[in-house]
Amino acid sequence: MIKIANQLWIEAGEVIGSEVIYTIGLTPDLQDEAGEISYASIADLGEIIEDETILNLEASKAAIEIPAPFNAVIIERNEAAETSTNLLDSDSKTDNWIVKVKSVDSTVFDQLENFKA
């Protein structure tokens, strides 16, 4: 299931132990609003609180600071996207993801709007 919040798509994925791992990436709307991305700074590994900055972008149309959609623990970052920002311009979720997180309240996730690609 894929949800949307703060112009980010959020996909519930694999389960490790009792933890669901969620992948977060850029929606087409955010990509269109930003234009060609020239710089990206992704939040560090570890705890992130709802509304803290999860991603800073500089792009041809705008500089955008994107807040985290919920409390979580970042367990993986798409470091390749920080050096090859064209990955974030991609239509592919395997390229334009920014972080993988755990420790997400499933009730909060379930209440998010469904993503319509």
C-alpha distances in whole Angstrom, upper triangle without the diagonal:
4,7,10,14,17,16,14,10,8,6,6,8,11,13,17,19,18,16,12,12,10,11,12,14,16,15,17,19,20,21,23,24,25,27,28,27,30,29,26,27,24,24,25,24,24,23,22,22,21,22,24,24,21,23,26,26,29,29,31,31,30,30,26,26,22,21,19,16,17,19,18,20,19,20,20,21,21,25,25,24,26,29,28,26,26,23,21,22,21,18,16,14,16,18,17,15,18,17,15,15,15,17,14,15,12,14,14,10,9,12,11,11,8,9,11,12
4,7,10,14,13,10,7,6,4,7,9,13,15,18,21,19,17,13,12,9,9,10,11,12,11,14,15,16,17,20,21,22,23,24,24,27,26,23,24,21,21,23,22,23,22,20,21,18,20,22,21,18,19,22,23,26,25,28,27,26,26,23,22,18,18,16,13,15,17,17,19,18,19,19,19,19,22,23,21,24,27,25,23,23,20,18,19,18,15,14,11,14,16,15,13,15,15,14,14,15,17,14,15,13,14,13,10,10,12,9,9,6,6,8,10
4,7,11,10,8,6,5,6,9,12,16,17,20,23,21,18,14,14,10,10,10,11,12,10,13,14,14,17,19,19,20,23,24,23,26,25,22,23,20,20,23,22,22,21,19,18,16,17,19,19,17,18,21,21,25,24,27,25,24,24,21,20,16,16,14,11,12,15,15,18,18,19,19,19,19,23,24,22,24,27,26,23,24,21,18,20,19,17,16,13,16,18,15,14,15,15,14,14,15,16,13,14,12,12,11,8,8,9,6,6,4,5,8,10
4,7,7,6,5,6,9,11,15,18,20,23,25,23,20,17,16,12,11,9,10,10,8,11,11,11,14,16,16,17,20,21,20,24,23,20,21,18,19,22,22,22,20,18,17,14,15,17,16,15,15,18,18,21,21,24,22,21,21,17,17,13,13,12,9,11,15,16,18,18,20,19,19,19,22,23,20,22,25,24,22,22,20,17,18,18,16,16,13,17,17,14,13,14,14,15,15,17,18,14,15,14,14,12,9,11,10,6,6,6,5,9,10
4,5,5,7,8,11,13,17,20,22,24,26,24,21,18,17,13,13,10,10,10,9,13,12,11,14,16,15,16,19,21,20,23,22,19,19,17,17,20,20,20,18,15,14,11,11,14,14,12,13,16,17,20,20,23,21,19,19,15,14,10,9,9,6,9,13,14,17,17,19,19,19,19,22,23,20,22,25,24,22,22,20,17,18,19,18,18,16,19,19,16,14,14,14,15,15,16,17,14,14,14,14,11,10,12,10,7,7,9,9,12,13
4,5,8,10,14,16,19,23,24,26,28,27,23,21,19,15,14,11,11,9,9,12,10,9,12,14,13,14,17,19,18,20,19,16,17,15,15,19,20,20,18,15,14,11,9,12,11,10,11,13,14,17,17,20,18,16,15,11,10,7,7,8,6,10,13,15,17,17,20,20,18,18,21,22,19,20,23,23,20,21,19,16,17,18,18,19,17,20,19,15,14,13,14,16,16,18,19,16,17,17,17,14,13,15,14,10,11,13,12,14,15
4,7,10,13,16,19,23,25,27,29,28,24,21,19,16,14,10,9,7,6,8,7,6,9,11,10,11,14,16,15,18,18,15,16,15,16,20,21,22,21,17,17,14,13,15,13,12,11,13,13,16,15,18,16,14,14,11,11,8,10,10,9,13,16,17,19,18,21,20,18,18,20,21,18,19,22,21,18,18,17,13,14,15,14,16,14,17,16,13,12,13,14,16,17,19,21,18,19,19,20,16,15,17,15,12,11,12,10,12,12
4,6,10,13,16,19,21,23,26,24,21,18,16,12,10,6,5,5,5,9,9,8,10,13,12,13,15,17,15,18,17,15,15,13,14,17,18,19,18,15,16,13,13,14,13,10,10,13,13,16,16,19,18,16,16,13,12,9,10,9,8,12,14,15,16,15,17,16,15,15,17,18,15,17,20,19,16,17,15,12,13,14,13,14,11,14,14,10,9,9,11,13,13,16,18,15,17,17,18,15,13,15,15,11,11,11,9,12,12
4,7,10,12,16,18,21,24,22,19,16,14,10,8,6,5,6,6,9,10,10,12,14,15,16,18,19,17,21,20,17,18,15,16,19,19,20,19,17,17,15,15,17,16,13,13,16,16,19,19,22,21,20,19,16,16,12,13,11,10,13,15,15,17,15,17,16,15,15,18,19,16,18,21,20,18,18,15,13,14,14,12,12,9,12,13,10,9,10,11,12,13,15,17,15,16,15,17,14,11,13,14,10,10,9,7,10,10
4,7,9,13,15,17,20,19,15,12,10,6,6,5,7,9,9,13,14,14,15,18,19,19,21,22,20,23,22,19,19,16,16,18,17,18,17,15,16,14,15,16,16,13,14,17,18,22,22,25,24,23,22,19,17,14,13,11,9,11,13,12,14,13,15,14,14,15,18,19,17,19,22,22,20,20,17,15,17,16,15,14,10,13,14,12,9,10,10,9,10,12,14,11,13,12,14,12,9,11,12,9,10,9,8,12,12
4,6,10,12,15,18,17,14,10,8,5,5,7,9,11,12,15,17,16,18,20,21,22,23,24,22,25,24,21,21,18,18,20,18,19,19,17,18,17,19,20,19,16,17,21,21,24,25,27,27,26,25,22,21,17,17,14,12,13,15,14,15,14,15,14,15,15,19,20,18,21,24,23,21,21,18,16,18,17,15,13,10,12,14,13,10,12,11,9,10,12,14,12,14,12,14,13,9,11,13,11,12,10,9,12,13
4,7,9,12,14,13,10,7,6,5,7,9,12,15,15,19,20,20,21,24,25,25,27,27,26,28,27,24,23,20,20,20,19,19,18,18,18,17,20,21,21,18,19,23,24,28,28,31,30,29,28,25,23,20,19,16,14,14,15,13,14,14,14,15,16,17,21,22,21,23,26,25,24,25,21,20,22,20,19,17,13,14,17,16,13,14,12,10,10,10,12,10,12,10,13,12,9,10,13,12,13,12,12,15,16
4,7,10,13,12,10,6,5,6,7,11,13,16,17,20,22,22,23,26,27,27,28,28,27,29,27,24,24,20,20,21,19,19,19,19,21,20,22,23,23,19,21,24,25,29,29,32,32,31,30,27,25,22,21,18,17,17,17,15,15,14,14,14,16,16,20,21,20,23,25,25,24,24,21,20,22,20,19,16,13,13,16,16,13,15,13,10,10,10,13,12,14,12,16,16,12,14,17,16,17,15,15,17,17
4,6,10,10,8,6,6,8,10,13,16,20,21,24,26,25,26,29,30,30,31,31,29,31,29,26,25,22,22,21,19,19,20,20,22,22,25,25,25,21,23,27,28,31,32,35,35,34,33,30,28,25,24,20,20,19,19,16,15,15,13,14,16,17,20,22,22,24,27,26,26,26,23,22,25,23,22,18,15,15,18,18,15,17,14,11,11,10,13,13,16,14,17,18,15,16,20,19,21,19,19,21,21
4,6,6,5,4,6,9,12,16,19,22,23,27,29,28,29,32,33,32,34,34,32,34,32,28,27,24,23,22,19,19,19,20,22,22,25,25,26,23,25,28,30,33,34,37,38,36,35,32,30,26,25,21,20,19,18,15,15,15,13,15,18,19,23,24,25,27,29,29,29,29,26,25,28,26,25,22,19,18,21,21,18,19,16,12,12,10,11,12,14,13,16,17,15,16,20,20,22,20,21,24,24
4,6,5,6,7,11,14,17,20,24,26,29,31,30,31,34,35,34,36,35,33,34,32,29,27,23,22,21,18,17,18,20,22,23,26,26,26,23,25,29,31,34,35,39,39,37,36,33,30,27,26,22,22,20,19,15,14,14,12,14,17,19,22,24,25,27,29,29,29,30,27,26,29,28,27,24,21,20,22,23,19,20,16,13,12,10,11,13,15,15,19,20,17,19,22,22,25,24,24,27,27
4,6,8,10,14,17,20,24,27,29,32,34,33,34,37,38,37,39,39,36,38,35,32,30,26,25,23,20,19,19,21,23,24,28,27,28,25,28,32,34,37,39,42,42,40,38,35,33,30,28,24,24,21,20,17,15,17,15,17,21,23,25,27,28,30,32,33,33,34,30,30,33,31,31,28,24,23,26,26,23,23,19,16,14,11,12,14,16,15,19,20,19,20,23,24,27,26,26,29,30
4,7,10,13,16,19,23,27,28,31,33,32,33,36,37,36,39,38,36,38,35,32,30,26,24,23,20,18,18,20,21,22,26,26,27,24,27,31,33,37,38,42,41,39,38,34,32,29,26,23,22,19,17,15,15,16,15,18,21,24,26,29,29,30,33,34,33,34,31,30,33,32,31,28,24,24,27,26,23,23,19,16,14,10,10,12,13,12,15,17,16,17,20,21,24,23,25,28,29
4,6,9,13,16,19,23,25,28,29,28,30,33,33,33,35,35,32,34,32,28,26,22,21,20,17,15,15,17,18,19,22,22,23,21,23,27,29,33,34,38,38,36,34,31,28,25,23,19,18,16,14,12,11,13,12,14,18,20,23,25,25,27,30,30,30,31,27,27,30,28,28,25,21,21,23,23,19,19,16,12,10,6,7,9,10,10,14,15,14,15,18,19,22,21,22,25,26
4,6,10,13,16,20,21,25,26,25,27,30,30,30,32,32,30,32,30,26,25,21,20,20,17,16,16,16,18,18,21,21,22,19,22,26,27,31,32,35,35,33,32,28,26,23,21,17,16,14,14,11,11,12,12,14,16,18,22,24,23,25,28,28,27,28,25,24,27,25,24,22,18,18,21,20,17,17,14,10,9,6,8,8,10,9,13,13,11,13,16,16,19,18,18,22,22
4,7,10,13,17,19,22,24,23,24,27,28,27,29,29,26,28,26,23,21,18,17,17,14,14,14,15,17,17,20,20,20,17,19,22,24,28,29,32,32,30,29,26,24,20,19,15,15,14,13,10,10,10,9,10,13,15,18,20,20,21,24,24,24,25,21,20,23,22,21,19,15,15,17,17,13,13,10,7,6,5,8,9,12,11,15,14,12,14,17,16,18,18,18,21,21
4,7,10,14,15,19,20,19,20,23,24,24,26,26,24,26,24,20,19,16,15,16,14,14,14,14,15,15,17,17,17,14,16,20,21,25,26,29,29,27,26,22,21,17,16,13,12,11,12,9,10,10,10,10,12,13,17,19,18,20,23,22,21,22,19,18,20,19,19,16,13,13,15,14,11,11,8,6,5,6,9,8,11,10,14,13,10,12,15,13,15,15,14,17,18
4,7,10,12,16,18,16,17,20,21,21,22,22,20,22,21,17,17,13,14,15,14,15,15,14,16,16,17,17,16,13,14,17,18,22,22,26,26,24,23,20,19,15,15,12,12,13,14,11,12,10,10,9,10,10,14,15,14,17,19,19,18,19,15,14,17,16,15,13,9,10,11,10,7,8,6,4,6,9,12,11,14,14,17,15,12,15,17,14,16,15,13,16,16
4,7,9,13,14,13,14,17,18,17,19,19,17,20,18,15,14,11,12,14,14,15,15,13,15,14,14,15,13,10,11,14,15,19,19,22,22,21,19,16,15,12,12,10,10,11,13,11,12,10,12,11,10,10,14,15,13,15,18,18,16,17,14,12,14,14,14,12,9,11,11,9,6,6,5,6,8,11,14,12,15,15,17,15,12,15,16,13,14,14,12,15,14
4,7,10,12,10,10,14,15,14,16,16,14,17,15,13,13,11,13,15,16,17,18,16,17,16,16,16,14,11,10,13,13,16,16,19,19,18,17,14,14,11,12,11,11,14,16,15,15,13,14,12,11,10,13,14,11,13,16,15,13,14,11,8,11,11,10,10,7,9,9,6,4,5,7,9,11,15,17,16,18,18,20,18,15,17,18,15,15,14,12,14,13
4,7,8,6,7,10,11,10,12,13,11,15,14,12,13,12,14,17,18,20,20,18,19,17,16,17,14,12,10,12,11,14,13,16,15,15,14,12,13,10,12,12,12,16,18,17,18,16,18,16,13,12,15,15,12,14,16,15,12,12,10,7,8,9,9,10,8,11,10,6,6,8,10,13,15,18,21,19,21,21,22,19,17,19,19,16,15,15,12,13,12
4,5,5,6,9,10,11,12,14,13,17,17,15,17,16,18,21,22,23,23,20,21,18,18,19,17,14,13,15,14,16,15,17,16,15,16,14,15,12,14,14,13,17,20,19,21,19,21,19,17,16,18,18,15,17,20,18,15,14,13,10,10,10,9,10,9,13,12,9,9,11,14,15,17,20,22,20,22,21,22,19,17,18,18,14,13,12,9,10,8
4,5,5,6,9,10,10,12,13,17,17,16,19,18,21,24,25,27,27,24,24,22,21,22,20,18,16,17,15,16,14,15,14,15,16,15,16,14,17,18,17,20,23,23,25,23,24,22,20,18,20,19,16,18,21,18,15,14,13,10,9,9,7,10,11,14,13,10,12,14,17,19,21,24,26,24,25,25,25,23,20,21,21,17,15,14,11,10,8
4,5,5,6,9,10,13,13,17,18,17,19,19,21,24,26,27,27,24,24,21,19,21,19,17,16,16,14,16,14,15,13,13,15,13,15,13,16,17,16,20,23,23,25,23,26,24,21,20,22,22,18,20,22,20,17,16,16,12,11,12,11,14,14,17,16,13,14,16,18,21,22,25,27,24,25,25,25,22,20,21,20,17,15,14,11,11,10
4,5,5,6,8,11,11,14,15,13,16,15,18,21,23,24,24,21,21,19,17,18,15,14,12,12,10,12,11,13,11,10,11,9,11,10,13,14,14,18,21,21,23,21,23,21,19,17,19,19,16,17,19,18,14,14,14,10,10,12,12,14,14,17,15,11,13,13,16,19,20,23,25,23,24,24,25,22,20,22,21,17,16,16,13,14,12
4,6,5,6,8,8,12,13,12,15,16,18,22,24,26,26,23,24,22,20,20,17,16,13,13,10,11,9,11,10,10,12,11,13,12,16,17,17,21,24,23,25,22,24,21,19,16,18,17,14,15,17,15,12,11,11,8,6,9,9,12,12,15,13,10,12,13,16,19,21,25,27,25,27,27,28,25,22,24,24,20,19,18,15,15,13
4,6,5,8,10,14,15,16,18,19,22,25,27,29,29,26,26,24,22,23,20,19,16,16,13,13,10,10,9,10,13,12,15,15,18,20,20,23,26,27,28,26,28,25,22,20,22,21,17,19,20,18,15,13,14,11,9,11,11,14,15,18,16,13,16,17,20,23,25,28,30,28,30,29,30,27,25,26,25,22,20,19,16,16,14
4,6,9,10,14,15,15,17,18,21,24,27,28,28,25,25,22,20,21,18,17,15,14,11,11,9,9,7,7,10,9,12,12,16,18,18,22,25,26,27,25,28,26,23,21,22,22,18,19,21,19,15,15,16,13,11,14,14,17,18,21,18,15,17,17,20,23,25,28,30,27,29,29,29,26,24,26,25,21,20,20,17,17,16
4,7,7,10,11,11,14,16,18,22,24,27,26,23,24,22,19,19,16,16,13,11,8,8,5,7,5,5,7,7,11,11,15,17,19,22,25,25,26,24,26,24,20,19,19,19,15,15,17,16,12,12,14,11,9,13,14,17,17,19,17,13,16,15,19,22,24,27,29,27,29,30,30,27,25,27,26,23,22,22,19,19,18
4,6,9,12,13,16,18,21,24,27,29,29,26,27,25,23,23,20,19,15,14,10,9,6,5,5,7,10,11,14,15,19,21,22,25,28,28,29,26,28,25,22,19,20,19,15,16,17,15,12,11,13,10,8,12,13,16,17,19,16,14,17,17,20,24,26,30,32,30,32,32,33,30,28,30,29,25,24,24,21,20,18
4,6,9,11,15,17,20,23,26,28,29,27,28,27,24,24,20,19,15,14,10,9,5,5,8,9,11,12,15,16,20,22,23,27,29,28,29,26,27,24,21,18,18,16,13,14,14,12,9,8,10,9,7,10,13,15,17,18,15,13,16,16,20,23,26,30,32,31,33,33,35,32,29,32,31,27,26,26,23,22,20
4,6,7,11,13,17,20,22,25,26,23,25,24,22,21,17,16,12,10,7,6,4,6,9,9,9,10,13,14,17,19,21,24,26,25,25,22,24,21,17,15,15,14,10,10,11,10,6,7,9,7,7,10,13,15,16,17,13,11,14,13,17,21,23,27,29,28,31,31,33,30,28,30,30,26,26,26,22,23,20
4,7,11,13,17,19,22,25,26,24,26,26,23,22,18,17,13,11,8,6,5,7,10,10,10,12,14,16,19,21,23,26,28,27,26,23,25,22,18,15,14,13,10,9,9,9,6,8,11,10,10,13,16,18,19,19,15,14,16,15,18,22,25,28,31,30,33,34,35,32,30,33,33,29,29,29,26,27,24
4,7,10,13,16,19,22,23,21,23,23,21,19,15,14,10,8,6,5,7,10,12,11,9,10,12,13,17,18,21,24,25,24,23,20,22,19,15,13,12,12,9,7,8,9,6,9,11,10,11,15,18,19,19,19,15,14,15,13,16,20,22,26,28,28,31,32,33,30,28,32,31,28,28,28,26,27,25
4,6,10,12,15,18,19,17,20,20,18,16,12,10,7,6,5,7,9,12,14,12,10,10,10,11,14,15,18,20,21,20,20,16,18,15,12,10,10,10,7,5,8,9,7,10,11,9,11,14,17,17,17,17,14,11,12,10,12,16,18,22,24,24,27,28,30,27,25,28,28,25,25,26,23,25,23
4,7,9,12,15,16,15,17,17,16,13,10,8,6,5,7,9,12,16,17,15,12,11,10,10,12,13,17,19,19,18,17,14,16,14,10,10,9,11,9,6,10,12,10,14,13,12,15,17,20,19,18,18,16,13,13,10,11,15,17,20,22,22,25,27,29,25,24,28,28,25,26,26,24,26,25
4,6,9,12,13,12,14,15,14,12,9,6,5,7,9,12,15,18,19,17,14,12,10,10,11,11,14,16,16,14,13,10,12,10,7,8,8,11,9,7,11,13,11,15,13,12,15,17,19,18,16,16,14,12,11,7,8,11,13,16,19,18,22,23,25,22,21,25,25,22,23,24,22,25,23
4,7,9,10,8,11,12,12,9,7,5,6,8,12,15,18,21,22,19,16,14,11,10,10,9,13,14,13,12,11,8,11,10,8,10,10,14,12,11,14,16,15,18,17,15,18,20,22,21,19,19,17,15,13,9,8,11,11,14,16,16,20,22,24,21,20,24,24,22,23,24,23,26,25
4,6,9,9,12,14,15,12,10,8,10,12,15,18,21,25,25,23,19,18,15,14,13,12,16,15,14,12,10,7,9,9,8,11,10,14,14,12,15,18,17,20,19,17,21,22,24,23,20,20,19,17,15,11,9,11,11,14,16,17,20,22,25,22,21,25,26,24,26,27,26,29,28
4,7,8,12,15,16,13,13,10,12,15,18,21,24,28,28,26,23,20,18,16,15,13,16,15,13,10,7,5,6,7,7,11,11,15,15,14,17,19,19,22,20,19,23,23,25,23,20,19,19,18,15,12,9,10,9,11,13,15,18,20,23,21,20,24,25,23,26,26,25,29,28
4,7,10,13,15,12,13,11,14,17,20,24,26,30,30,28,25,22,19,17,15,13,15,14,11,8,5,5,7,9,10,14,15,18,19,18,21,23,22,25,23,22,25,26,27,26,22,22,22,20,17,14,11,11,9,10,11,13,16,19,21,19,19,23,24,23,25,26,26,29,29
4,7,10,12,10,12,11,14,17,21,24,27,30,30,27,24,21,18,16,14,11,13,11,8,6,4,6,9,12,13,16,17,21,21,20,23,25,24,27,25,23,26,27,28,26,23,23,23,21,18,15,12,12,9,9,9,11,13,17,19,17,17,20,21,20,23,25,25,28,29
4,7,9,7,8,8,11,14,18,21,24,28,27,24,21,18,15,13,10,7,10,8,6,6,6,7,11,13,13,16,17,21,19,19,22,24,22,25,23,21,24,25,26,25,22,22,22,20,17,14,11,12,9,11,10,11,13,16,18,15,15,19,19,18,21,22,22,26,26
4,6,6,9,9,13,16,19,22,25,29,28,24,22,18,15,13,9,7,9,6,4,7,9,10,14,16,16,19,21,24,22,21,25,27,25,27,26,23,26,27,28,27,24,25,25,22,19,16,14,15,12,12,11,11,12,15,16,13,14,18,18,17,20,22,22,26,27
4,6,9,9,13,15,18,22,24,27,26,23,20,17,13,11,7,5,6,4,5,8,11,12,16,17,17,20,22,24,22,22,26,27,25,27,25,22,25,26,26,26,22,24,24,21,18,16,14,15,13,13,12,11,11,14,14,11,12,16,15,13,16,19,19,23,24
4,6,8,11,13,16,19,21,24,23,19,17,14,10,8,4,5,6,7,8,11,14,14,18,19,18,20,21,24,22,21,25,26,23,25,24,21,23,25,25,25,23,25,24,21,18,16,15,17,15,16,16,14,15,18,17,14,15,18,17,15,17,20,20,23,24
4,6,9,11,14,18,20,24,23,19,16,13,9,8,5,6,9,9,9,11,12,12,16,17,16,18,19,22,20,19,22,24,22,24,23,20,23,25,26,26,23,24,23,20,18,15,14,16,14,16,16,15,17,19,20,16,17,21,20,18,20,22,22,25,26
4,6,7,11,14,17,20,19,16,13,10,6,6,4,6,10,11,12,12,13,12,16,16,14,16,16,19,17,15,19,20,18,21,20,17,20,22,23,23,21,22,21,17,16,12,12,15,14,17,18,17,19,21,22,18,18,22,21,19,20,22,21,24,24
4,7,10,14,16,20,20,17,14,11,8,6,5,5,9,10,11,11,11,10,13,12,10,12,13,16,14,13,17,18,16,18,17,14,17,19,20,20,17,18,17,14,12,9,9,11,11,14,16,15,17,19,21,17,17,20,20,17,19,20,19,22,22
4,6,10,13,16,16,13,11,8,6,5,7,8,11,14,15,14,15,12,15,14,11,11,12,14,11,10,14,15,12,15,14,11,14,16,18,18,16,17,15,12,11,8,9,13,14,17,19,18,21,22,24,20,19,23,22,19,20,21,20,22,21
4,7,10,14,14,11,8,6,5,6,9,11,14,17,18,18,18,16,18,17,13,13,13,15,12,10,14,15,12,15,15,12,14,17,19,20,19,20,17,14,14,11,13,17,18,21,23,22,24,26,27,24,23,26,25,22,23,24,22,24,23
4,6,10,10,8,6,5,6,8,12,14,16,19,21,21,21,18,21,18,15,14,14,15,11,10,12,13,9,12,13,10,11,15,17,18,18,19,16,13,14,11,14,18,20,23,25,24,27,28,29,26,24,27,27,23,23,24,22,23,22
4,7,8,6,4,6,9,11,15,17,20,23,24,24,25,22,24,22,18,17,16,16,13,11,13,13,10,12,14,12,12,16,18,20,20,21,18,15,16,15,18,22,23,27,29,28,30,32,33,29,28,31,30,27,26,27,24,25,24
4,6,5,6,8,11,13,17,19,21,25,27,26,27,24,26,23,20,18,18,17,14,13,14,13,10,11,13,11,10,14,16,19,19,21,17,15,17,16,19,23,25,29,31,29,32,33,34,30,29,31,31,27,26,27,24,24,22
4,6,8,11,14,16,20,23,24,28,30,30,30,28,30,27,23,21,21,20,17,16,17,15,12,12,15,13,12,15,18,20,21,23,20,17,20,19,23,26,28,32,34,33,35,36,37,33,31,34,33,29,28,28,25,25,23
4,7,10,13,15,19,22,23,27,29,29,30,28,30,28,24,23,23,22,19,18,19,18,15,15,17,15,13,17,18,21,22,24,21,18,20,20,23,27,28,32,34,32,34,34,35,32,30,32,31,27,26,27,24,24,22
4,6,10,12,16,19,20,24,26,27,28,26,28,26,23,21,22,21,18,17,19,18,15,16,18,14,14,18,19,22,22,24,21,18,19,18,21,25,26,30,31,30,32,32,33,29,28,31,29,26,25,26,23,24,23
4,7,10,13,17,19,22,24,24,25,23,26,24,20,19,19,20,16,15,17,17,14,16,17,14,15,18,20,22,22,24,21,17,18,17,19,23,24,28,29,28,30,31,32,28,27,30,29,25,25,26,24,25,24
4,6,10,13,15,18,20,21,22,20,23,22,18,18,18,19,16,15,18,18,14,16,17,13,14,18,19,21,20,22,19,16,16,14,17,20,21,24,26,24,26,27,28,24,23,26,25,22,22,23,21,22,22
4,7,10,12,15,17,18,19,17,21,20,17,17,18,19,16,15,18,19,16,18,18,15,16,19,21,22,20,22,20,16,16,13,15,18,19,22,23,21,23,25,26,22,21,24,23,20,21,23,21,23,23
4,7,9,12,14,15,16,15,18,17,15,16,17,19,16,15,19,19,16,18,17,14,16,18,19,20,18,20,18,15,14,11,13,16,16,19,20,18,20,21,22,18,18,21,20,17,17,19,17,20,20
4,6,9,11,12,14,14,17,17,15,17,18,21,18,17,21,22,19,21,20,17,19,21,21,22,19,21,20,17,15,13,13,15,14,17,17,15,17,19,19,15,15,19,17,15,16,19,18,21,21
4,6,7,9,11,11,14,15,14,16,18,20,18,18,21,22,20,22,20,17,20,21,21,21,18,20,19,16,14,11,11,12,11,13,13,12,13,15,16,13,12,16,15,13,15,17,17,20,20
4,7,9,12,12,16,16,16,18,20,22,20,20,24,24,22,23,21,18,21,21,21,21,18,20,20,17,14,13,12,13,11,13,13,10,11,13,13,9,9,12,12,9,12,14,14,17,19
4,6,10,11,15,16,17,19,21,24,22,22,26,27,24,26,24,21,24,24,24,23,20,22,22,19,16,15,13,13,10,11,10,7,8,10,11,8,8,12,11,10,13,15,16,20,21
4,7,10,13,15,16,19,21,24,23,23,26,27,26,28,25,23,26,26,26,25,22,23,24,21,18,16,13,13,9,9,8,6,8,11,12,9,10,14,14,13,17,19,19,23,24
4,6,9,12,13,16,19,22,21,21,24,25,24,26,24,22,25,25,25,24,20,21,21,19,16,14,11,10,6,6,5,5,8,11,13,11,11,15,16,15,18,19,20,23,24
4,6,9,11,15,16,20,19,19,23,24,23,26,23,21,25,25,26,24,20,20,21,19,16,13,10,8,5,5,6,8,11,14,16,15,14,18,19,18,21,22,22,26,26
4,6,7,11,13,16,16,16,19,20,20,22,20,18,22,22,23,21,18,17,18,16,13,10,7,6,4,7,9,10,14,16,19,17,15,19,21,19,22,22,21,25,25
4,7,10,12,15,16,16,19,20,20,23,20,19,23,22,23,21,18,17,17,17,13,11,8,6,5,7,10,12,16,17,20,19,17,21,23,21,24,24,23,26,26
4,7,9,12,12,13,16,17,17,19,16,16,20,19,20,18,15,14,14,14,10,9,6,5,7,10,13,14,18,19,22,21,19,22,24,22,24,24,22,25,24
4,5,9,9,9,12,13,13,16,13,13,16,17,18,16,14,13,12,11,9,6,4,7,9,12,16,16,20,21,24,22,20,23,25,22,24,24,22,24,23
4,5,6,7,10,10,10,12,10,10,13,13,15,13,11,10,8,8,7,5,6,8,12,15,19,19,23,23,26,24,21,25,26,23,24,23,21,23,21
4,5,5,7,9,10,12,10,11,15,15,18,16,15,13,11,11,10,8,9,12,14,18,21,22,25,26,29,27,25,28,29,26,27,27,25,27,25
4,5,5,6,8,10,8,10,13,13,16,14,14,12,9,10,10,9,11,14,17,21,24,24,28,29,31,29,27,30,31,28,28,28,25,26,24
4,5,5,5,7,6,6,10,10,13,13,12,11,8,8,8,7,10,13,17,20,24,23,27,27,30,27,25,28,29,26,26,25,22,24,21
4,6,6,9,9,9,12,14,17,16,16,15,12,11,11,9,12,15,18,21,24,24,28,29,31,28,26,30,30,27,28,27,25,26,24
4,6,9,9,10,13,14,18,17,17,16,13,13,14,12,15,18,21,24,28,28,31,32,35,32,30,33,34,31,31,30,28,29,26
4,5,6,8,10,11,15,14,15,14,10,11,13,12,15,18,21,25,28,28,32,32,35,32,29,32,33,30,30,29,26,27,24
4,5,6,7,9,13,13,14,14,10,9,11,11,14,18,21,24,28,27,30,31,33,30,27,30,31,27,27,27,23,24,22
4,5,5,7,11,11,13,13,9,9,12,13,16,19,22,26,29,29,32,32,34,31,28,31,31,28,27,26,23,23,20
4,5,5,9,9,10,9,5,6,9,10,13,16,19,23,26,26,29,29,31,28,26,28,29,26,25,24,20,21,18
4,5,8,9,9,10,7,4,7,8,12,15,18,22,25,24,26,26,28,26,23,26,26,23,22,21,18,19,16
4,7,9,10,12,8,7,10,12,15,18,21,25,28,26,29,29,31,28,25,27,28,24,23,22,18,18,15
4,5,8,9,6,6,10,12,15,18,21,24,28,26,29,28,30,28,25,26,27,24,23,21,17,17,14
4,7,9,8,7,10,13,16,18,21,24,27,25,28,27,28,26,23,24,25,22,20,18,14,14,10
4,5,5,6,9,12,15,16,19,22,25,24,26,25,27,26,22,24,25,22,21,18,15,15,11
4,5,5,6,10,11,12,15,18,21,20,23,22,24,22,19,20,22,19,18,16,13,14,11
4,6,6,10,11,12,15,18,22,21,24,23,26,24,21,23,25,22,21,19,16,17,15
4,6,9,11,13,16,20,23,23,26,25,28,26,22,25,26,23,23,21,18,19,16
4,6,10,12,15,19,22,21,24,23,26,23,20,23,24,20,20,19,15,16,14
4,6,8,11,15,18,17,20,20,23,20,17,20,21,18,18,17,15,17,15
4,7,10,14,17,16,19,20,22,20,17,21,22,19,19,19,17,19,18
4,6,10,13,13,17,17,20,18,16,19,20,18,19,19,17,20,19
4,7,11,11,15,15,18,17,14,17,19,17,19,19,17,20,20
4,7,8,11,12,15,14,12,16,17,16,18,19,18,21,22
4,5,9,10,14,13,12,15,17,16,19,19,20,23,24
4,7,9,12,11,11,14,16,16,19,20,21,25,26
4,6,9,8,7,10,12,12,16,17,18,22,23
4,5,5,6,9,10,11,15,16,18,22,24
4,5,5,6,9,10,13,14,16,20,22
4,5,5,6,9,12,14,17,20,23
4,6,5,7,11,13,15,19,21
4,5,5,9,10,12,16,18
4,6,8,9,12,15,18
4,7,9,12,15,18
4,6,9,12,15
4,6,9,12
4,6,10
4,6
4
